[in-house]
Every structure is written in C-alpha cells, then in structure tokens.
Amino acid sequence: MIKVAGWKVYPNEIEDILASHPDVAESAVTKIHDQTLGEAPRAVVVVKSGADVTSSDLRRHCAKTLAKYKVPTVIDFVAELPKAPSGKILYQKL
C-alpha cells in the first residue's frame, strides 16, 4: 500500500488500469518518496513489441479512471520486469 498525502493507494488498482492500455504488456507499481505528498506511485512498464507509447499517454489513460493522487508521478520503461523462477515479479529489485 502507498500512502499519498494520507490517502491509501493500492498498487494493483493502478496495475489493472495500466494493463487495460493496448500498448502495455505488463507493469508493476511501487512507491517513491515525494517531498510534498510523502509517498507517490511509480510505475515500471513493459510495452508491447512495436508499440509507441509515452509516459504522458499512460498518465492520461490512468487519469480517465483514477483519482489524480493515484496517477503515477513517475513512469519508467524497461525491456522486462525482474522475476523469480516462479514468475512472480521481484518488486524489491525495481
């Protein structure tokens, strides 16, 4: 759970919205320190092959459904998410 200015934000809620974008293959949401809010959501995204999507596109996509404080402030793009042999995402390595 991420506490954004006292509000509870659940990463899986943001991950579900990101997964609904047609250019996103998979994503993971973690928290980062924010001087104003205390904590803020950070998304790490893997885009589908050949897709051309920007962090602004993904923020707009999230803003259609999520409250403003739930929209990721930082969106990083990676080739693949770190995973355990079982296939579970290793959030501590993000």
PDB file as gemmi writes it, atoms N, CA and C in Angstrom:
CRYST1    1.000    1.000    1.000  90.00  90.00  90.00 P 1                      
ATOM      1  N   MET A   1       0.842  -1.177   0.000  1.00  0.00           N  
ATOM      2  CA  MET A   1       0.000   0.000   0.000  1.00  0.00           C  
ATOM      3  C   MET A   1       0.888   1.241   0.000  1.00  0.00           C  
ATOM      4  N   ILE A   2       0.445   2.259  -0.703  1.00  0.00           N  
ATOM      5  CA  ILE A   2       1.145   3.535  -0.791  1.00  0.00           C  
ATOM      6  C   ILE A   2       0.275   4.575  -0.105  1.00  0.00           C  
ATOM      7  N   LYS A   3       0.867   5.394   0.761  1.00  0.00           N  
ATOM      8  CA  LYS A   3       0.110   6.460   1.429  1.00  0.00           C  
ATOM      9  C   LYS A   3       0.474   7.791   0.775  1.00  0.00           C  
ATOM     10  N   VAL A   4      -0.430   8.298  -0.035  1.00  0.00           N  
ATOM     11  CA  VAL A   4      -0.235   9.552  -0.750  1.00  0.00           C  
ATOM     12  C   VAL A   4      -1.012  10.637  -0.014  1.00  0.00           C  
ATOM     13  N   ALA A   5      -0.285  11.504   0.670  1.00  0.00           N  
ATOM     14  CA  ALA A   5      -0.899  12.602   1.433  1.00  0.00           C  
ATOM     15  C   ALA A   5      -2.015  12.094   2.353  1.00  0.00           C  
ATOM     16  N   GLY A   6      -1.798  10.932   2.959  1.00  0.00           N  
ATOM     17  CA  GLY A   6      -2.783  10.364   3.874  1.00  0.00           C  
ATOM     18  C   GLY A   6      -3.809   9.456   3.213  1.00  0.00           C  
ATOM     19  N   TRP A   7      -3.877   9.449   1.895  1.00  0.00           N  
ATOM     20  CA  TRP A   7      -4.819   8.590   1.166  1.00  0.00           C  
ATOM     21  C   TRP A   7      -4.175   7.244   0.886  1.00  0.00           C  
ATOM     22  N   LYS A   8      -4.948   6.182   0.994  1.00  0.00           N  
ATOM     23  CA  LYS A   8      -4.446   4.843   0.705  1.00  0.00           C  
ATOM     24  C   LYS A   8      -4.582   4.547  -0.784  1.00  0.00           C  
ATOM     25  N   VAL A   9      -3.469   4.127  -1.381  1.00  0.00           N  
ATOM     26  CA  VAL A   9      -3.446   3.776  -2.798  1.00  0.00           C  
ATOM     27  C   VAL A   9      -2.906   2.354  -2.908  1.00  0.00           C  
ATOM     28  N   TYR A  10      -3.651   1.491  -3.592  1.00  0.00           N  
ATOM     29  CA  TYR A  10      -3.240   0.108  -3.749  1.00  0.00           C  
ATOM     30  C   TYR A  10      -2.615  -0.083  -5.136  1.00  0.00           C  
ATOM     31  N   PRO A  11      -1.366  -0.548  -5.190  1.00  0.00           N  
ATOM     32  CA  PRO A  11      -0.668  -0.695  -6.469  1.00  0.00           C  
ATOM     33  C   PRO A  11      -1.411  -1.557  -7.489  1.00  0.00           C  
ATOM     34  N   ASN A  12      -2.081  -2.618  -7.041  1.00  0.00           N  
ATOM     35  CA  ASN A  12      -2.767  -3.488  -8.006  1.00  0.00           C  
ATOM     36  C   ASN A  12      -3.880  -2.758  -8.748  1.00  0.00           C  
ATOM     37  N   GLU A  13      -4.480  -1.747  -8.133  1.00  0.00           N  
ATOM     38  CA  GLU A  13      -5.516  -0.956  -8.810  1.00  0.00           C  
ATOM     39  C   GLU A  13      -4.908  -0.202 -10.001  1.00  0.00           C  
ATOM     40  N   ILE A  14      -3.739   0.375  -9.786  1.00  0.00           N  
ATOM     41  CA  ILE A  14      -3.056   1.111 -10.857  1.00  0.00           C  
ATOM     42  C   ILE A  14      -2.555   0.139 -11.923  1.00  0.00           C  
ATOM     43  N   GLU A  15      -2.022  -0.998 -11.497  1.00  0.00           N  
ATOM     44  CA  GLU A  15      -1.539  -2.002 -12.447  1.00  0.00           C  
ATOM     45  C   GLU A  15      -2.671  -2.499 -13.347  1.00  0.00           C  
ATOM     46  N   ASP A  16      -3.853  -2.667 -12.806  1.00  0.00           N  
ATOM     47  CA  ASP A  16      -5.004  -3.105 -13.610  1.00  0.00           C  
ATOM     48  C   ASP A  16      -5.360  -2.077 -14.685  1.00  0.00           C  
ATOM     49  N   ILE A  17      -5.312  -0.807 -14.332  1.00  0.00           N  
ATOM     50  CA  ILE A  17      -5.612   0.258 -15.307  1.00  0.00           C  
ATOM     51  C   ILE A  17      -4.540   0.293 -16.386  1.00  0.00           C  
ATOM     52  N   LEU A  18      -3.279   0.184 -15.988  1.00  0.00           N  
ATOM     53  CA  LEU A  18      -2.189   0.175 -16.975  1.00  0.00           C  
ATOM     54  C   LEU A  18      -2.315  -1.037 -17.900  1.00  0.00           C  
ATOM     55  N   ALA A  19      -2.697  -2.178 -17.358  1.00  0.00           N  
ATOM     56  CA  ALA A  19      -2.845  -3.396 -18.168  1.00  0.00           C  
ATOM     57  C   ALA A  19      -3.952  -3.252 -19.204  1.00  0.00           C  
ATOM     58  N   SER A  20      -4.906  -2.383 -18.950  1.00  0.00           N  
ATOM     59  CA  SER A  20      -6.004  -2.195 -19.906  1.00  0.00           C  
ATOM     60  C   SER A  20      -5.588  -1.344 -21.114  1.00  0.00           C  
ATOM     61  N   HIS A  21      -4.415  -0.722 -21.064  1.00  0.00           N  
ATOM     62  CA  HIS A  21      -3.932   0.054 -22.211  1.00  0.00           C  
ATOM     63  C   HIS A  21      -3.453  -0.923 -23.284  1.00  0.00           C  
ATOM     64  N   PRO A  22      -3.821  -0.719 -24.544  1.00  0.00           N  
ATOM     65  CA  PRO A  22      -3.485  -1.685 -25.593  1.00  0.00           C  
ATOM     66  C   PRO A  22      -1.994  -1.855 -25.870  1.00  0.00           C  
ATOM     67  N   ASP A  23      -1.155  -0.886 -25.498  1.00  0.00           N  
ATOM     68  CA  ASP A  23       0.281  -0.975 -25.779  1.00  0.00           C  
ATOM     69  C   ASP A  23       1.110  -1.493 -24.604  1.00  0.00           C  
ATOM     70  N   VAL A  24       0.480  -1.795 -23.475  1.00  0.00           N  
ATOM     71  CA  VAL A  24       1.208  -2.243 -22.293  1.00  0.00           C  
ATOM     72  C   VAL A  24       1.170  -3.768 -22.193  1.00  0.00           C  
ATOM     73  N   ALA A  25       2.370  -4.370 -22.118  1.00  0.00           N  
ATOM     74  CA  ALA A  25       2.465  -5.825 -21.969  1.00  0.00           C  
ATOM     75  C   ALA A  25       2.315  -6.208 -20.500  1.00  0.00           C  
ATOM     76  N   GLU A  26       3.047  -5.530 -19.621  1.00  0.00           N  
ATOM     77  CA  GLU A  26       2.925  -5.758 -18.183  1.00  0.00           C  
ATOM     78  C   GLU A  26       3.477  -4.558 -17.432  1.00  0.00           C  
ATOM     79  N   SER A  27       3.105  -4.475 -16.167  1.00  0.00           N  
ATOM     80  CA  SER A  27       3.555  -3.344 -15.361  1.00  0.00           C  
ATOM     81  C   SER A  27       3.636  -3.734 -13.901  1.00  0.00           C  
ATOM     82  N   ALA A  28       4.367  -2.914 -13.159  1.00  0.00           N  
ATOM     83  CA  ALA A  28       4.463  -3.071 -11.714  1.00  0.00           C  
ATOM     84  C   ALA A  28       4.467  -1.673 -11.109  1.00  0.00           C  
ATOM     85  N   VAL A  29       3.817  -1.508  -9.982  1.00  0.00           N  
ATOM     86  CA  VAL A  29       3.735  -0.206  -9.329  1.00  0.00           C  
ATOM     87  C   VAL A  29       4.367  -0.302  -7.949  1.00  0.00           C  
ATOM     88  N   THR A  30       5.258   0.633  -7.670  1.00  0.00           N  
ATOM     89  CA  THR A  30       5.918   0.738  -6.376  1.00  0.00           C  
ATOM     90  C   THR A  30       5.733   2.149  -5.856  1.00  0.00           C  
ATOM     91  N   LYS A  31       6.297   2.411  -4.687  1.00  0.00           N  
ATOM     92  CA  LYS A  31       6.201   3.764  -4.149  1.00  0.00           C  
ATOM     93  C   LYS A  31       7.563   4.432  -4.190  1.00  0.00           C  
ATOM     94  N   ILE A  32       7.530   5.765  -4.312  1.00  0.00           N  
ATOM     95  CA  ILE A  32       8.739   6.567  -4.224  1.00  0.00           C  
ATOM     96  C   ILE A  32       8.494   7.665  -3.194  1.00  0.00           C  
ATOM     97  N   HIS A  33       9.565   8.209  -2.685  1.00  0.00           N  
ATOM     98  CA  HIS A  33       9.441   9.310  -1.730  1.00  0.00           C  
ATOM     99  C   HIS A  33       9.085  10.586  -2.486  1.00  0.00           C  
ATOM    100  N   ASP A  34       8.170  11.351  -1.947  1.00  0.00           N  
ATOM    101  CA  ASP A  34       7.765  12.633  -2.523  1.00  0.00           C  
ATOM    102  C   ASP A  34       7.801  13.674  -1.414  1.00  0.00           C  
ATOM    103  N   GLN A  35       8.480  14.787  -1.659  1.00  0.00           N  
ATOM    104  CA  GLN A  35       8.633  15.816  -0.628  1.00  0.00           C  
ATOM    105  C   GLN A  35       7.305  16.413  -0.199  1.00  0.00           C  
ATOM    106  N   THR A  36       6.389  16.570  -1.114  1.00  0.00           N  
ATOM    107  CA  THR A  36       5.105  17.191  -0.802  1.00  0.00           C  
ATOM    108  C   THR A  36       4.090  16.191  -0.255  1.00  0.00           C  
ATOM    109  N   LEU A  37       3.992  15.036  -0.911  1.00  0.00           N  
ATOM    110  CA  LEU A  37       2.942  14.068  -0.593  1.00  0.00           C  
ATOM    111  C   LEU A  37       3.372  12.976   0.382  1.00  0.00           C  
ATOM    112  N   GLY A  38       4.656  12.862   0.661  1.00  0.00           N  
ATOM    113  CA  GLY A  38       5.161  11.785   1.495  1.00  0.00           C  
ATOM    114  C   GLY A  38       5.575  10.595   0.641  1.00  0.00           C  
ATOM    115  N   GLU A  39       4.624   9.991  -0.037  1.00  0.00           N  
ATOM    116  CA  GLU A  39       4.875   8.908  -0.985  1.00  0.00           C  
ATOM    117  C   GLU A  39       4.061   9.171  -2.246  1.00  0.00           C  
ATOM    118  N   ALA A  40       4.515   8.585  -3.347  1.00  0.00           N  
ATOM    119  CA  ALA A  40       3.803   8.726  -4.616  1.00  0.00           C  
ATOM    120  C   ALA A  40       3.964   7.434  -5.409  1.00  0.00           C  
ATOM    121  N   PRO A  41       2.998   7.112  -6.276  1.00  0.00           N  
ATOM    122  CA  PRO A  41       3.104   5.908  -7.091  1.00  0.00           C  
ATOM    123  C   PRO A  41       4.133   6.076  -8.215  1.00  0.00           C  
ATOM    124  N   ARG A  42       4.888   5.001  -8.443  1.00  0.00           N  
ATOM    125  CA  ARG A  42       5.837   4.929  -9.554  1.00  0.00           C  
ATOM    126  C   ARG A  42       5.519   3.660 -10.320  1.00  0.00           C  
ATOM    127  N   ALA A  43       5.351   3.775 -11.630  1.00  0.00           N  
ATOM    128  CA  ALA A  43       5.038   2.619 -12.462  1.00  0.00           C  
ATOM    129  C   ALA A  43       6.263   2.224 -13.282  1.00  0.00           C  
ATOM    130  N   VAL A  44       6.498   0.937 -13.375  1.00  0.00           N  
ATOM    131  CA  VAL A  44       7.526   0.379 -14.244  1.00  0.00           C  
ATOM    132  C   VAL A  44       6.778  -0.440 -15.289  1.00  0.00           C  
ATOM    133  N   VAL A  45       6.962  -0.072 -16.557  1.00  0.00           N  
ATOM    134  CA  VAL A  45       6.112  -0.607 -17.620  1.00  0.00           C  
ATOM    135  C   VAL A  45       6.942  -1.285 -18.701  1.00  0.00           C  
ATOM    136  N   VAL A  46       6.441  -2.420 -19.179  1.00  0.00           N  
ATOM    137  CA  VAL A  46       6.982  -3.098 -20.354  1.00  0.00           C  
ATOM    138  C   VAL A  46       5.950  -2.909 -21.460  1.00  0.00           C  
ATOM    139  N   VAL A  47       6.373  -2.294 -22.569  1.00  0.00           N  
ATOM    140  CA  VAL A  47       5.436  -2.083 -23.678  1.00  0.00           C  
ATOM    141  C   VAL A  47       5.522  -3.247 -24.653  1.00  0.00           C  
ATOM    142  N   LYS A  48       4.462  -3.440 -25.399  1.00  0.00           N  
ATOM    143  CA  LYS A  48       4.418  -4.496 -26.402  1.00  0.00           C  
ATOM    144  C   LYS A  48       5.371  -4.161 -27.538  1.00  0.00           C  
ATOM    145  N   SER A  49       5.855  -5.178 -28.200  1.00  0.00           N  
ATOM    146  CA  SER A  49       6.788  -5.015 -29.305  1.00  0.00           C  
ATOM    147  C   SER A  49       6.177  -4.149 -30.404  1.00  0.00           C  
ATOM    148  N   GLY A  50       6.915  -3.138 -30.813  1.00  0.00           N  
ATOM    149  CA  GLY A  50       6.453  -2.254 -31.878  1.00  0.00           C  
ATOM    150  C   GLY A  50       5.540  -1.133 -31.422  1.00  0.00           C  
ATOM    151  N   ALA A  51       5.218  -1.101 -30.148  1.00  0.00           N  
ATOM    152  CA  ALA A  51       4.305  -0.075 -29.626  1.00  0.00           C  
ATOM    153  C   ALA A  51       5.063   1.237 -29.418  1.00  0.00           C  
ATOM    154  N   ASP A  52       4.355   2.315 -29.606  1.00  0.00           N  
ATOM    155  CA  ASP A  52       4.932   3.647 -29.427  1.00  0.00           C  
ATOM    156  C   ASP A  52       4.051   4.404 -28.436  1.00  0.00           C  
ATOM    157  N   VAL A  53       4.403   4.325 -27.180  1.00  0.00           N  
ATOM    158  CA  VAL A  53       3.613   4.962 -26.132  1.00  0.00           C  
ATOM    159  C   VAL A  53       4.554   5.762 -25.233  1.00  0.00           C  
ATOM    160  N   THR A  54       4.071   6.887 -24.734  1.00  0.00           N  
ATOM    161  CA  THR A  54       4.880   7.732 -23.864  1.00  0.00           C  
ATOM    162  C   THR A  54       4.304   7.712 -22.450  1.00  0.00           C  
ATOM    163  N   SER A  55       5.090   8.233 -21.524  1.00  0.00           N  
ATOM    164  CA  SER A  55       4.600   8.308 -20.143  1.00  0.00           C  
ATOM    165  C   SER A  55       3.392   9.236 -20.053  1.00  0.00           C  
ATOM    166  N   SER A  56       3.355  10.289 -20.856  1.00  0.00           N  
ATOM    167  CA  SER A  56       2.197  11.189 -20.876  1.00  0.00           C  
ATOM    168  C   SER A  56       0.937  10.464 -21.343  1.00  0.00           C  
ATOM    169  N   ASP A  57       1.087   9.591 -22.345  1.00  0.00           N  
ATOM    170  CA  ASP A  57      -0.049   8.804 -22.824  1.00  0.00           C  
ATOM    171  C   ASP A  57      -0.605   7.928 -21.701  1.00  0.00           C  
ATOM    172  N   LEU A  58       0.299   7.296 -20.966  1.00  0.00           N  
ATOM    173  CA  LEU A  58      -0.135   6.404 -19.894  1.00  0.00           C  
ATOM    174  C   LEU A  58      -0.736   7.176 -18.725  1.00  0.00           C  
ATOM    175  N   ARG A  59      -0.199   8.345 -18.419  1.00  0.00           N  
ATOM    176  CA  ARG A  59      -0.792   9.175 -17.352  1.00  0.00           C  
ATOM    177  C   ARG A  59      -2.210   9.593 -17.727  1.00  0.00           C  
ATOM    178  N   ARG A  60      -2.413  10.000 -18.987  1.00  0.00           N  
ATOM    179  CA  ARG A  60      -3.755  10.381 -19.444  1.00  0.00           C  
ATOM    180  C   ARG A  60      -4.704   9.191 -19.361  1.00  0.00           C  
ATOM    181  N   HIS A  61      -4.212   8.021 -19.739  1.00  0.00           N  
ATOM    182  CA  HIS A  61      -5.031   6.804 -19.673  1.00  0.00           C  
ATOM    183  C   HIS A  61      -5.453   6.524 -18.230  1.00  0.00           C  
ATOM    184  N   CYS A  62      -4.524   6.654 -17.301  1.00  0.00           N  
ATOM    185  CA  CYS A  62      -4.836   6.423 -15.879  1.00  0.00           C  
ATOM    186  C   CYS A  62      -5.791   7.488 -15.347  1.00  0.00           C  
ATOM    187  N   ALA A  63      -5.601   8.738 -15.762  1.00  0.00           N  
ATOM    188  CA  ALA A  63      -6.410   9.850 -15.255  1.00  0.00           C  
ATOM    189  C   ALA A  63      -7.879   9.728 -15.654  1.00  0.00           C  
ATOM    190  N   LYS A  64      -8.164   8.966 -16.713  1.00  0.00           N  
ATOM    191  CA  LYS A  64      -9.556   8.764 -17.128  1.00  0.00           C  
ATOM    192  C   LYS A  64     -10.356   7.995 -16.081  1.00  0.00           C  
ATOM    193  N   THR A  65      -9.671   7.126 -15.325  1.00  0.00           N  
ATOM    194  CA  THR A  65     -10.337   6.241 -14.386  1.00  0.00           C  
ATOM    195  C   THR A  65      -9.983   6.503 -12.933  1.00  0.00           C  
ATOM    196  N   LEU A  66      -8.739   6.871 -12.690  1.00  0.00           N  
ATOM    197  CA  LEU A  66      -8.240   7.015 -11.320  1.00  0.00           C  
ATOM    198  C   LEU A  66      -8.320   8.450 -10.816  1.00  0.00           C  
ATOM    199  N   ALA A  67      -8.382   8.590  -9.513  1.00  0.00           N  
ATOM    200  CA  ALA A  67      -8.289   9.919  -8.901  1.00  0.00           C  
ATOM    201  C   ALA A  67      -6.891  10.467  -9.160  1.00  0.00           C  
ATOM    202  N   LYS A  68      -6.769  11.775  -9.168  1.00  0.00           N  
ATOM    203  CA  LYS A  68      -5.499  12.428  -9.516  1.00  0.00           C  
ATOM    204  C   LYS A  68      -4.340  11.951  -8.643  1.00  0.00           C  
ATOM    205  N   TYR A  69      -4.562  11.734  -7.350  1.00  0.00           N  
ATOM    206  CA  TYR A  69      -3.478  11.335  -6.463  1.00  0.00           C  
ATOM    207  C   TYR A  69      -3.035   9.881  -6.696  1.00  0.00           C  
ATOM    208  N   LYS A  70      -3.816   9.112  -7.451  1.00  0.00           N  
ATOM    209  CA  LYS A  70      -3.459   7.723  -7.750  1.00  0.00           C  
ATOM    210  C   LYS A  70      -2.679   7.577  -9.054  1.00  0.00           C  
ATOM    211  N   VAL A  71      -2.664   8.602  -9.883  1.00  0.00           N  
ATOM    212  CA  VAL A  71      -1.956   8.544 -11.161  1.00  0.00           C  
ATOM    213  C   VAL A  71      -0.452   8.549 -10.886  1.00  0.00           C  
ATOM    214  N   PRO A  72       0.305   7.613 -11.479  1.00  0.00           N  
ATOM    215  CA  PRO A  72       1.746   7.550 -11.227  1.00  0.00           C  
ATOM    216  C   PRO A  72       2.450   8.862 -11.591  1.00  0.00           C  
ATOM    217  N   THR A  73       3.291   9.333 -10.681  1.00  0.00           N  
ATOM    218  CA  THR A  73       4.045  10.558 -10.955  1.00  0.00           C  
ATOM    219  C   THR A  73       5.268  10.265 -11.804  1.00  0.00           C  
ATOM    220  N   VAL A  74       5.792   9.052 -11.691  1.00  0.00           N  
ATOM    221  CA  VAL A  74       6.951   8.621 -12.478  1.00  0.00           C  
ATOM    222  C   VAL A  74       6.570   7.334 -13.192  1.00  0.00           C  
ATOM    223  N   ILE A  75       6.861   7.288 -14.499  1.00  0.00           N  
ATOM    224  CA  ILE A  75       6.648   6.069 -15.268  1.00  0.00           C  
ATOM    225  C   ILE A  75       7.957   5.746 -15.978  1.00  0.00           C  
ATOM    226  N   ASP A  76       8.524   4.595 -15.631  1.00  0.00           N  
ATOM    227  CA  ASP A  76       9.771   4.139 -16.244  1.00  0.00           C  
ATOM    228  C   ASP A  76       9.463   2.995 -17.191  1.00  0.00           C  
ATOM    229  N   PHE A  77      10.191   2.962 -18.306  1.00  0.00           N  
ATOM    230  CA  PHE A  77      10.017   1.893 -19.282  1.00  0.00           C  
ATOM    231  C   PHE A  77      11.226   0.962 -19.219  1.00  0.00           C  
ATOM    232  N   VAL A  78      10.964  -0.342 -19.189  1.00  0.00           N  
ATOM    233  CA  VAL A  78      12.023  -1.347 -19.158  1.00  0.00           C  
ATOM    234  C   VAL A  78      11.713  -2.429 -20.187  1.00  0.00           C  
ATOM    235  N   ALA A  79      12.756  -3.168 -20.561  1.00  0.00           N  
ATOM    236  CA  ALA A  79      12.571  -4.262 -21.525  1.00  0.00           C  
ATOM    237  C   ALA A  79      11.836  -5.434 -20.887  1.00  0.00           C  
ATOM    238  N   GLU A  80      12.120  -5.696 -19.602  1.00  0.00           N  
ATOM    239  CA  GLU A  80      11.412  -6.767 -18.888  1.00  0.00           C  
ATOM    240  C   GLU A  80      11.490  -6.504 -17.395  1.00  0.00           C  
ATOM    241  N   LEU A  81      10.502  -7.024 -16.684  1.00  0.00           N  
ATOM    242  CA  LEU A  81      10.454  -6.885 -15.238  1.00  0.00           C  
ATOM    243  C   LEU A  81      11.262  -8.010 -14.597  1.00  0.00           C  
ATOM    244  N   PRO A  82      11.961  -7.715 -13.497  1.00  0.00           N  
ATOM    245  CA  PRO A  82      12.699  -8.790 -12.815  1.00  0.00           C  
ATOM    246  C   PRO A  82      11.717  -9.776 -12.175  1.00  0.00           C  
ATOM    247  N   LYS A  83      11.976 -11.058 -12.412  1.00  0.00           N  
ATOM    248  CA  LYS A  83      11.057 -12.077 -11.908  1.00  0.00           C  
ATOM    249  C   LYS A  83      11.812 -13.221 -11.254  1.00  0.00           C  
ATOM    250  N   ALA A  84      11.160 -13.834 -10.302  1.00  0.00           N  
ATOM    251  CA  ALA A  84      11.673 -15.037  -9.648  1.00  0.00           C  
ATOM    252  C   ALA A  84      11.459 -16.217 -10.596  1.00  0.00           C  
ATOM    253  N   PRO A  85      12.122 -17.336 -10.344  1.00  0.00           N  
ATOM    254  CA  PRO A  85      11.902 -18.515 -11.192  1.00  0.00           C  
ATOM    255  C   PRO A  85      10.424 -18.932 -11.280  1.00  0.00           C  
ATOM    256  N   SER A  86       9.664 -18.624 -10.266  1.00  0.00           N  
ATOM    257  CA  SER A  86       8.230 -18.960 -10.275  1.00  0.00           C  
ATOM    258  C   SER A  86       7.421 -18.031 -11.171  1.00  0.00           C  
ATOM    259  N   GLY A  87       8.044 -16.919 -11.618  1.00  0.00           N  
ATOM    260  CA  GLY A  87       7.342 -15.964 -12.471  1.00  0.00           C  
ATOM    261  C   GLY A  87       6.800 -14.756 -11.735  1.00  0.00           C  
ATOM    262  N   LYS A  88       6.953 -14.734 -10.408  1.00  0.00           N  
ATOM    263  CA  LYS A  88       6.465 -13.620  -9.592  1.00  0.00           C  
ATOM    264  C   LYS A  88       7.413 -12.422  -9.767  1.00  0.00           C  
ATOM    265  N   ILE A  89       6.843 -11.236  -9.885  1.00  0.00           N  
ATOM    266  CA  ILE A  89       7.648 -10.012 -10.048  1.00  0.00           C  
ATOM    267  C   ILE A  89       8.396  -9.721  -8.746  1.00  0.00           C  
ATOM    268  N   LEU A  90       9.681  -9.415  -8.887  1.00  0.00           N  
ATOM    269  CA  LEU A  90      10.517  -9.074  -7.736  1.00  0.00           C  
ATOM    270  C   LEU A  90      10.501  -7.556  -7.532  1.00  0.00           C  
ATOM    271  N   TYR A  91       9.527  -7.091  -6.768  1.00  0.00           N  
ATOM    272  CA  TYR A  91       9.323  -5.660  -6.556  1.00  0.00           C  
ATOM    273  C   TYR A  91      10.528  -4.984  -5.898  1.00  0.00           C  
ATOM    274  N   GLN A  92      11.246  -5.707  -5.029  1.00  0.00           N  
ATOM    275  CA  GLN A  92      12.373  -5.107  -4.334  1.00  0.00           C  
ATOM    276  C   GLN A  92      13.530  -4.772  -5.286  1.00  0.00           C  
ATOM    277  N   LYS A  93      13.534  -5.350  -6.487  1.00  0.00           N  
ATOM    278  CA  LYS A  93      14.583  -5.061  -7.464  1.00  0.00           C  
ATOM    279  C   LYS A  93      14.209  -3.939  -8.432  1.00  0.00           C  
ATOM    280  N   LEU A  94      13.031  -3.391  -8.268  1.00  0.00           N  
ATOM    281  CA  LEU A  94      12.620  -2.299  -9.142  1.00  0.00           C  
ATOM    282  C   LEU A  94      13.237  -1.045  -8.640  1.00  0.00           C  
TER     283      LEU A  94                                                      
END                                                                             
